[in-house]
Amino acid sequence: MELSQAIKPISFFKANAEDVIKELNDRHGTMIITQYGEAKAVIQDIVEYERIQEAIAMLKMVAQGQQDYKDGKTIPADRVLAELDDMINRDFEK
């Protein structure tokens, strides 16, 4: 749904709720609901909502990783790989 078609007054939503929800589900879209000419709410189908929530979760993990790096809470990759090699070698020596 194009943005220009995705902005509807609340009266349109009230009169066409079933059709709006079906279209949102079919297209995995979002609709902005206005009241008195101002945007007041957003309606999304569940697939789009879940996609956005997953993207937000990934961004939070990236931000946490960046903060951990700034705080010195990371281990260089070569050290981690060396430790893994040591662990594997110990397991095979048994």
C-alpha positions as CSV (number, residue, x, y, z in Angstrom):
1,M,0.0,0.0,0.0
2,E,1.5,3.3,-1.0
3,L,1.8,5.9,1.7
4,S,-0.6,8.3,0.1
5,Q,-3.2,5.5,0.2
6,A,-2.2,4.4,3.6
7,I,-3.4,7.5,5.4
8,K,-7.1,7.4,6.3
9,P,-9.4,9.2,8.6
10,I,-10.8,7.3,11.6
11,S,-14.3,7.4,10.0
12,F,-12.9,5.4,7.0
13,F,-11.4,2.8,9.3
14,K,-14.6,2.5,11.3
15,A,-16.7,2.0,8.2
16,N,-14.3,-0.4,6.5
17,A,-12.4,-2.1,9.4
18,E,-12.9,-5.6,8.0
19,D,-11.7,-4.7,4.5
20,V,-8.8,-2.6,5.9
21,I,-7.6,-5.5,8.0
22,K,-7.9,-7.9,5.1
23,E,-5.8,-5.6,2.9
24,L,-3.2,-5.1,5.5
25,N,-2.9,-8.9,6.0
26,D,-2.7,-9.5,2.2
27,R,0.0,-6.9,1.7
28,H,1.7,-7.0,5.1
29,G,1.3,-3.3,5.3
30,T,0.7,-0.4,7.6
31,M,-2.0,2.2,7.8
32,I,-1.9,5.6,9.5
33,I,-5.2,6.7,11.0
34,T,-6.0,10.4,11.4
35,Q,-8.4,12.2,13.6
36,Y,-9.3,15.8,12.9
37,G,-6.6,15.9,10.2
38,E,-3.7,14.7,12.5
39,A,-2.1,11.3,12.6
40,K,-3.2,9.6,15.7
41,A,-2.6,5.8,15.3
42,V,-0.8,3.2,13.2
43,I,-2.4,-0.1,12.3
44,Q,-0.2,-3.0,11.0
45,D,-0.7,-6.6,10.1
46,I,1.0,-9.0,12.5
47,V,3.6,-10.1,10.0
48,E,4.8,-6.6,9.5
49,Y,4.7,-5.9,13.3
50,E,6.8,-9.1,14.0
51,R,9.3,-8.1,11.2
52,I,9.8,-4.7,12.8
53,Q,10.1,-6.2,16.3
54,E,12.8,-8.5,15.0
55,A,14.7,-5.6,13.3
56,I,14.5,-3.6,16.6
57,A,15.9,-6.6,18.5
58,M,18.8,-6.9,16.1
59,L,19.5,-3.2,16.4
60,K,19.5,-3.5,20.2
61,M,22.0,-6.3,19.9
62,V,24.3,-4.3,17.6
63,A,24.1,-1.3,20.0
64,Q,24.9,-3.5,23.0
65,G,27.9,-5.0,21.1
66,Q,29.1,-1.5,20.3
67,Q,28.8,-0.5,23.9
68,D,30.6,-3.6,25.1
69,Y,33.4,-2.8,22.6
70,K,33.7,0.8,23.9
71,D,33.7,-0.6,27.5
72,G,36.5,-3.0,26.8
73,K,34.2,-6.0,27.4
74,T,35.3,-7.9,24.2
75,I,37.9,-10.5,23.4
76,P,39.9,-10.3,20.2
77,A,38.8,-12.9,17.6
78,D,42.3,-14.4,17.3
79,R,42.3,-15.1,21.1
80,V,38.9,-16.7,21.0
81,L,40.0,-18.9,18.0
82,A,43.2,-19.9,19.8
83,E,41.2,-20.9,22.9
84,L,38.8,-22.9,20.8
85,D,41.7,-24.7,19.1
86,D,43.2,-25.5,22.5
87,M,39.9,-26.9,23.7
88,I,39.5,-29.1,20.6
89,N,43.0,-30.3,20.8
90,R,42.6,-31.3,24.5
91,D,39.4,-33.2,23.6
92,F,41.1,-35.2,20.9
93,E,44.1,-36.0,23.1
94,K,41.9,-37.8,25.6
